[in-house]
């Protein structure tokens, strides 16, 4: 709504982050009090880390503390186009699914909410909406700038392409829809699994949002995309304002979620953030880079897959003391704050590595 008043994208990115941060700080206490009044508290897994039992009853579903400001800031400062709309649809769609899960946990007073099939069905629907929108919605076609050695100019790209680091692009054709759906579902669940310690998910996602915002700016600018040797996606730069809004919201939420946490984001927040991260990846066509930038989430998800598979294969043996892997380190004797801080450091290193792969041509010449 205010994008026409602030035509400079850099200004709108800053305003989006600051607005979301300040609003999250302001509404945080009110949301926490409202959740307490309605007795919407955290339930703890019986087989979980014993130290976490003291967290039972702490308000959950606090994801609204950063989601509401982030959505408002996005609407105010991002130019609404296909990519921003899909980003909001994925973020809010997954958040709505997570809210249903959180409320089910509260109503049934147990640590498990919706069934896995119910969650997966909802996630697949959201993923298909994004895939169909990117594949079939008419818009300005993406271009791949050609180097001077190949005569310069640009190559028009099909709507079913993805970018491959240091190689170019790949047209997936009929495989595009299932691929994008898988990416959306996988990243949503990976971020959801990362949410298990005070401040871990909010901080980790905030770190990963920085390179995605930079990627959005580069891919949305013809000059920058040519210099970096990546696809030019007209309109993708507006996603940077959305990423900044989520970044600011996560920082504001951390004020209340840092150890010892006053509130948890719940599946409302973690699935909403997962949907948003997936949206930034698929809309900028950097799904493969997301495996590096969001490598921390990938490792968390793989630790669960490995644990469950090995447990079934060996009929009762485990690879880790507990999964996701952040709980394994807790049970190895690491303090919760140390696990969180070290995971943030690893996440930052992976984010830088992913950004380096994306801008390899720009950095190396």
Secondary structure, 3 states (H helix, E strand, C coil): CCCCCCCCHHHHHHHHHHHHHHHHHHHHHHHHHHHHHCCCECCCCCCCCHHHHHHCCCECCCCHHHHHHHHHHHHHHCCCCHHHHHHHHHHHHHHHHHHHHHHHHHHHCCCCCCCHHHHHHHHHHHHHHHHHHHHHCCCCCCEEECCHHHCCCEEECCCCEEEECCCEEEECHHHHHHHHHHHHHHHHHHHHHHCCCCCHHHHHHHHHHHHHHHHHHHHCCHHHHHHHCCEECCCHHHHHHHHHHHHHHHHHHHHHHCCCCCCCCHHHHHHHHHHHHHHHHHHCCCHHHHHHHCHHHHHHHHHHHHHHHHHHHHCCCCCCCCCCHHHHHHHCCCCHHHHHHHHHHHHHHHHHHHHHHHCHHHHHC
